[in-house]
Amino acid sequence: MRRLVRGSRRRVVAAISAVLAGSLLAAGCAADGSPDGEPTPTASSAPPGTQLTMSVYGPKSVTDTYRRLAEVWAGGMQGVELEVKTYGGRAQAMAALRQDRAAGDPPDLFLAGLDDLAGLATSGALRRVDDLLSARQVDFGDGYNRRGLEAFGRDAALQCMPVDVSPLVVYYNPQLVELGEIAEEGRRDISQQRGWTLEEFARGASQPQARGVRGLYVAPTLDQVAPFVWSGGGAIADDVAAPTTLTFSDDASAEAMEQLLTVVRDPALTFGPRALERKPALERFIDGQLGMMLGYRDLVATLRETPELTFDVMPMPVIDTGATSGRMSGLCLSADSPEDAQEAAADLLVDLISTESQNALAETGAVVPTNVESLGSESFLQSGERPLHSMVYAREMRDIEPQPASENWGSVSAVASRQLERLFTDPLIDPLEDRLAAIDAASVPLLVTSDEGDEEGDDEGEEPSQTPEPTEDATP
């Protein structure tokens, strides 16, 4: 089996850290910024009649907030005419971006997912943002989450400014899973601060005993399986910066997978595929039939729609070390926009990453802000509302592992997820080593030809069935 060299992540982190340090130094040599580390607000220098288009996606509460913030900013600018396009999801937004670029009319400022970064950068769609933000006194050093900044670094530059870095966490129903009853005798009680092991996670899943109720659901997808592999000392790909194969059959990865499969294949703990076809895991969790499931921050808004539902969050279970996946989005500038529009878009970007704007996004309950001050604010913590322990997201951000950078990662994820589903549900999976090697082998043709793949890489290879229709607003 392969022995992986895991230095690629260190090289990527070191490169972007050097860029950020240089940007911070440049900012320090420019005009004085505000004393509290906020970006210095600047009036747009765009000439009269400058047309500015922004594209964002997400839940309606999030896109409405982006629209409102952008319109307030535009209302105070002389000479900027703003149009805001909104989409319900990332795949829709990326499909529209491809069409707009093909027509020669891309948005000047647009929201994109981290999975889109490789394709966007390779196709020349991006105008790097670090120099423009440094000139506007953005505090990269302490003001913004470093995991997000590192993730959106490529080719020794910050390509997009991260605005949402949401770690994968465990959602649980305290009426079905009692944390105080899980720890072994003589050990400290399990809590959000202490976290839990995979064995303790499984014991919690065994608590629900009622008919038609199960303890946990882990989706057979790369982003939900990867944290267990990382936590066990393994890796999901041979190189973060330039992957050529998945590595589930590596010794450490295979051992972690074996431990995970022992839990997720137990019919006493989780629902089978037929039951989930009749009623998906999320519906069962909302109806009080499922004790635990994994999810990102945007799940909060959905769960709050059922006021009688009691839920909270816990860190991901640990095998050896803490690790989790992250769903990240960033605001990007178009390389195809005129210079005056790029400058105006950079001014708007500075406003959208300010503490005030990030607080407004955090208040939707669907965003984990990258602005450090906002992350610790009541706008994000929302004391007294479910989940009661929102600081779990902030603590888990430090354990986010980088996803491999490939234009075809969406296709790789889709193929791997189909194989992982069979691994979760097939009656016989012995020998496991052969099944894991097959997952790795299936990824190779996709990764070695990634430069011929989808330009922006949709979620799990998803392709929209029709031309997306955005909601548009024009602000003179």
C-alpha positions in Angstrom: 0.0 0.0 0.0 1.1 3.6 -0.5 2.8 5.6 2.1 1.6 9.2 1.6 3.8 12.3 1.9 1.5 14.7 3.6 3.7 17.8 3.2 1.6 19.2 0.3 -0.7 20.9 2.7 2.2 22.5 4.5 3.5 23.9 1.2 0.1 25.3 0.3 -0.4 26.9 3.7 3.2 28.3 3.7 2.7 29.9 0.3 -0.5 31.6 1.0 0.6 32.7 4.5 3.6 34.4 2.9 1.2 36.2 0.5 -1.0 37.3 3.3 1.9 38.5 5.3 3.1 40.6 2.4 -0.4 42.0 1.9 -0.6 43.0 5.5 2.8 44.7 5.3 1.7 46.6 2.2 -1.4 47.6 4.1 0.7 48.8 7.0 2.8 51.0 4.7 -0.3 52.6 3.2 -2.6 55.2 4.7 -3.6 54.6 8.4 -6.5 52.2 8.8 -9.2 52.4 11.5 -7.9 51.7 15.0 -10.1 48.7 15.6 -8.9 46.8 12.6 -11.9 47.4 10.4 -11.4 48.0 6.7 -11.1 51.7 5.9 -14.4 52.7 4.2 -13.7 54.4 0.9 -16.0 56.3 -1.4 -16.0 54.7 -4.8 -13.8 56.5 -7.3 -15.8 54.9 -10.2 -16.8 57.5 -12.9 -20.4 58.4 -13.3 -22.4 55.7 -15.0 -20.3 52.8 -13.8 -22.3 49.6 -14.2 -21.8 47.1 -11.3 -23.3 43.6 -11.2 -23.2 41.3 -8.2 -24.2 37.6 -8.1 -24.9 35.7 -4.9 -26.6 32.4 -4.0 -28.0 30.6 -0.9 -31.2 30.6 1.3 -33.5 33.5 0.7 -32.6 35.0 4.0 -29.0 35.2 2.9 -29.5 36.5 -0.6 -32.0 39.1 0.7 -29.3 40.2 3.2 -26.7 40.5 0.5 -29.1 42.5 -1.7 -30.0 44.9 1.1 -26.3 45.5 2.1 -25.3 46.1 -1.5 -28.2 48.4 -2.1 -27.4 50.5 1.0 -23.8 50.7 -0.1 -24.8 51.7 -3.7 -27.2 54.4 -2.3 -24.2 56.2 -0.8 -22.1 56.0 -3.9 -22.0 58.6 -6.7 -22.0 57.3 -10.2 -22.5 53.5 -9.5 -25.5 51.7 -11.0 -25.9 48.4 -9.2 -27.7 45.2 -10.3 -28.0 42.2 -7.9 -28.7 38.7 -9.2 -29.6 36.0 -6.7 -29.8 32.2 -7.1 -31.2 29.5 -4.8 -28.0 27.3 -4.9 -24.4 27.2 -5.9 -24.9 24.9 -8.9 -27.4 27.3 -10.4 -25.2 30.3 -9.8 -22.2 28.6 -11.4 -24.2 27.5 -14.4 -25.4 31.1 -14.9 -21.8 32.4 -14.5 -20.6 30.1 -17.3 -23.4 31.4 -19.5 -22.7 35.0 -18.6 -19.0 34.6 -19.4 -19.7 32.9 -22.7 -21.9 35.9 -23.5 -19.1 38.3 -22.5 -21.1 39.8 -19.6 -20.0 38.2 -16.3 -20.9 39.7 -12.9 -18.2 42.0 -11.6 -18.5 40.6 -8.0 -19.8 37.1 -7.4 -20.1 34.5 -4.7 -18.4 31.1 -5.4 -17.8 28.0 -3.5 -14.3 26.7 -2.7 -15.0 23.7 -4.9 -15.2 26.2 -7.8 -11.9 27.8 -7.2 -9.7 25.5 -9.3 -11.8 25.8 -12.4 -12.3 29.5 -12.1 -8.6 30.2 -11.6 -7.5 27.9 -14.4 -10.0 29.4 -16.9 -8.8 32.9 -16.1 -12.1 34.1 -14.6 -10.6 35.6 -11.4 -9.0 39.0 -10.7 -6.9 38.4 -7.5 -8.2 40.4 -4.5 -5.3 40.6 -2.1 -3.7 43.7 -3.5 -7.0 45.6 -3.8 -8.0 44.7 -0.3 -4.6 45.6 1.1 -4.9 49.0 -0.5 -8.2 49.4 1.4 -6.6 48.5 4.8 -8.1 45.0 5.2 -6.5 43.4 8.3 -5.6 39.9 7.0 -3.4 39.3 10.1 -6.0 39.1 12.9 -9.3 40.3 11.4 -10.3 37.2 9.4 -10.3 33.5 9.7 -7.0 32.1 8.5 -8.4 28.7 7.4 -10.6 30.5 4.9 -7.8 32.8 3.7 -5.5 29.8 3.1 -8.2 27.9 1.3 -8.9 30.6 -1.2 -5.2 31.1 -1.9 -3.9 29.8 -5.2 -0.9 30.7 -7.4 0.7 32.7 -4.6 -2.3 35.1 -4.4 -5.6 35.4 -2.6 -8.1 34.7 -5.4 -11.4 35.4 -3.6 -12.2 36.8 -0.1 -13.8 34.1 2.1 -17.1 35.2 3.7 -18.5 31.9 5.0 -16.4 29.1 6.5 -18.8 26.5 7.9 -17.4 23.3 9.5 -19.2 20.0 9.4 -20.6 19.2 12.9 -22.9 16.7 14.6 -26.5 17.8 15.1 -28.3 15.9 17.9 -31.6 15.8 19.6 -31.1 16.0 23.4 -34.4 14.2 24.0 -33.0 11.1 22.2 -29.2 11.4 22.9 -28.3 12.3 26.5 -24.7 13.4 26.6 -24.4 12.9 30.4 -25.2 9.2 30.0 -22.6 8.3 27.5 -19.2 8.6 29.2 -17.7 5.5 30.8 -17.6 5.4 34.6 -14.7 7.4 36.0 -14.4 9.7 32.9 -15.5 13.3 32.5 -19.0 13.8 31.2 -19.1 14.4 27.4 -19.7 18.1 26.5 -19.2 20.5 23.7 -15.9 21.6 25.2 -14.6 18.1 25.7 -15.9 16.5 22.5 -16.2 12.8 22.1 -14.5 9.7 20.6 -16.0 7.6 17.8 -16.8 4.9 20.4 -18.7 7.4 22.5 -20.5 8.7 19.4 -21.6 5.1 18.8 -22.8 4.7 22.4 -24.8 7.8 22.1 -26.4 6.4 18.9 -27.4 3.3 20.8 -29.5 5.3 23.3 -32.7 5.7 21.3 -34.7 2.4 21.8 -38.2 3.2 20.5 -39.7 1.5 17.6 -39.0 3.4 14.3 -36.2 5.5 15.9 -32.5 5.2 15.2 -29.5 6.9 16.7 -27.4 8.3 13.8 -27.1 9.0 10.1 -23.8 9.6 8.3 -24.2 10.3 4.6 -22.0 8.2 2.3 -20.4 11.2 0.7 -16.8 12.3 0.5 -17.3 15.4 2.7 -19.0 13.4 5.5 -16.6 10.4 5.4 -13.4 12.4 5.0 -13.3 13.7 8.6 -13.2 10.2 10.0 -10.3 9.3 7.6 -8.4 12.4 8.6 -9.1 11.9 12.3 -7.6 8.4 12.0 -4.4 9.8 10.5 -5.3 9.0 6.9 -5.8 11.1 3.8 -8.4 11.0 1.1 -6.1 12.0 -1.8 -2.4 11.7 -2.5 -1.7 15.4 -2.8 -3.8 18.4 -1.7 -2.5 20.8 -4.3 -2.4 18.4 -7.3 -4.3 15.2 -6.5 -3.9 12.2 -8.9 -5.8 9.6 -6.9 -8.0 9.0 -3.9 -6.2 7.1 -1.1 -8.8 5.2 0.8 -6.7 2.0 0.5 -3.7 3.6 2.3 -3.1 1.8 5.6 -4.2 4.6 7.9 -7.2 5.5 5.8 -8.3 1.9 5.5 -8.1 1.4 9.3 -10.2 4.5 9.9 -12.7 3.4 7.3 -13.0 0.0 9.0 -13.8 1.7 12.3 -16.4 4.0 10.7 -18.1 1.2 8.8 -18.5 -0.8 12.1 -20.7 2.0 13.3 -22.6 3.1 10.1 -23.4 -0.4 9.0 -25.0 -1.4 12.3 -28.8 -1.7 11.6 -29.5 -1.1 15.3 -28.0 2.3 15.0 -29.0 3.6 11.6 -31.8 3.4 9.0 -31.4 1.2 6.0 -31.6 2.5 2.4 -35.2 1.5 1.9 -36.3 3.3 5.0 -34.4 6.4 3.9 -36.0 6.3 0.5 -39.4 6.4 2.1 -38.4 9.2 4.4 -35.1 11.0 4.2 -32.8 11.4 7.2 -33.5 15.1 7.6 -37.3 14.6 7.8 -36.7 11.8 10.4 -34.5 14.1 12.5 -37.1 16.9 12.4 -39.9 14.4 13.3 -37.9 13.1 16.3 -37.1 9.7 14.8 -33.3 10.2 14.4 -30.9 11.1 17.2 -28.0 12.5 15.3 -26.9 13.6 11.8 -24.1 15.6 10.3 -24.5 19.0 8.8 -23.3 22.6 8.2 -24.5 25.8 9.7 -27.1 26.4 6.9 -29.0 23.5 8.4 -29.9 25.7 11.4 -32.4 27.8 9.4 -34.2 24.7 8.2 -34.4 23.2 11.7 -35.7 26.4 13.2 -38.7 26.2 11.0 -40.0 23.5 13.4 -40.3 25.5 16.7 -41.0 22.4 18.8 -37.8 20.6 17.6 -35.1 20.5 20.3 -31.6 20.3 18.8 -28.0 21.2 19.6 -24.6 20.7 18.1 -21.4 18.7 19.0 -18.0 18.5 17.4 -17.2 15.7 15.0 -16.2 12.5 16.8 -12.5 11.8 17.1 -10.5 8.7 16.3 -7.0 10.0 17.0 -7.1 13.8 16.3 -9.8 16.4 15.6 -10.7 16.9 11.9 -13.7 18.0 9.9 -14.8 19.1 6.5 -15.6 22.7 5.6 -18.1 24.2 3.3 -16.7 27.6 2.2 -17.8 30.4 0.0 -16.0 33.6 -1.1 -16.6 36.8 -3.0 -14.6 37.0 -6.2 -13.8 39.7 -8.7 -14.2 39.1 -12.4 -11.0 39.3 -14.5 -13.2 40.2 -17.5 -14.6 43.4 -15.9 -13.4 46.9 -16.9 -10.9 48.4 -14.4 -13.4 51.0 -13.1 -15.9 48.2 -12.4 -13.2 46.1 -10.6 -12.3 49.1 -8.4 -16.0 49.7 -7.5 -16.5 46.0 -6.9 -13.5 46.0 -4.5 -15.1 48.9 -2.6 -18.3 47.0 -2.3 -16.4 43.9 -1.2 -14.7 45.8 1.6 -18.2 46.9 2.8 -19.5 43.3 2.7 -16.7 41.9 4.8 -17.0 44.7 7.5 -18.1 43.6 11.0 -21.5 45.3 10.5 -22.2 43.5 7.2 -20.9 40.2 8.5 -23.1 40.5 11.6 -26.1 40.9 9.3 -25.2 37.8 7.4 -24.6 35.9 10.7 -28.0 36.9 12.0 -29.6 34.8 9.2 -28.5 31.7 11.1 -27.0 30.2 7.9 -23.6 31.7 7.8 -20.4 31.2 9.8 -18.7 34.6 9.2 -15.0 34.8 8.5 -14.8 38.2 10.2 -13.3 37.3 13.6 -15.1 40.1 15.5 -18.4 39.0 14.0 -17.7 35.4 14.8 -17.6 36.2 18.5 -20.6 38.5 18.5 -24.1 37.9 19.7 -25.2 38.3 16.1 -23.6 34.9 15.5 -23.9 33.2 18.9 -27.6 34.1 19.3 -27.9 33.1 22.9 -31.1 31.4 23.9 -31.8 30.1 20.4 -31.2 26.7 19.1 -28.5 25.5 18.8 -27.4 26.6 22.3 -23.7 26.0 21.7 -22.9 27.9 18.5 -19.3 28.3 19.5 -18.9 24.7 18.4 -18.7 26.0 14.8 -16.0 28.5 15.7 -13.9 25.9 17.5 -14.3 23.4 14.8 -13.1 25.9 12.2 -9.5 25.2 13.3 -9.9 21.5 12.5 -11.1 22.0 9.0 -8.8 20.0 6.6 -8.3 21.3 3.0 -10.1 19.6 0.2 -7.9 18.6 -2.7 -7.7 21.2 -5.5 -9.0 19.8 -8.8 -11.3 21.1 -11.4 -13.0 17.7 -11.5 -13.5 17.3 -7.8 -17.2 17.4 -8.1 -17.2 14.5 -10.5 -14.7 12.6 -8.3 -17.0 13.2 -5.3 -20.1 11.9 -7.3 -18.4 8.7 -8.3 -16.9 8.1 -4.9 -20.3 8.7 -3.2 -22.0 6.0 -5.3 -19.3 3.6 -4.3 -19.3 4.6 -0.6 -23.1 4.1 -0.5 -22.6 0.5 -1.6 -19.9 0.2 1.0 -22.3 1.4 3.7 -25.2 -0.9 2.6 -24.0 -4.0 0.7 -24.6 -7.1 2.8 -21.0 -8.3 2.2 -18.0 -6.0 1.8 -15.2 -8.4 2.5 -12.4 -8.0 1.6 -12.6 -4.4 2.5 -9.2 -3.6 1.0 -10.4 -4.5 -2.5 -13.5 -2.3 -2.2 -11.3 0.7 -1.0 -8.8 0.1 -3.8 -11.7 0.2 -6.3 -12.8 3.6 -5.0 -9.2 4.9 -5.5 -8.9 3.4 -9.0 -12.1 4.9 -10.2 -10.9 8.4 -9.3 -7.7 8.3 -11.3 -9.1 8.8 -14.8 -11.1 11.8 -13.5 -8.1 13.4 -11.7 -5.5 12.9 -14.4 -7.7 14.6 -17.0 -9.0 17.3 -14.7 -7.9 20.0 -17.1 -10.6 18.7 -19.5 -13.3 18.7 -16.8 -16.1 21.0 -16.0 -14.9 24.6 -15.7 -16.5 25.4 -12.4 -17.2 21.9 -11.0 -20.9 21.6 -9.8 -21.9 20.0 -6.5 -21.4 16.3 -6.7 -21.3 16.5 -10.5 -24.8 18.0 -10.5 -25.9 19.6 -13.7 -28.9 22.0 -13.8 -31.7 20.7 -16.0 -32.6 24.1 -17.4 -31.3 27.6 -17.7 -31.5 29.2 -14.3 -33.6 32.3 -13.9 -32.1 34.7 -11.4 -34.0 37.3 -9.3 -32.7 40.6 -10.4 -32.8 44.0 -8.7 -31.4 47.2 -10.1 -30.5 50.1 -7.9 -29.8 53.4 -9.7 
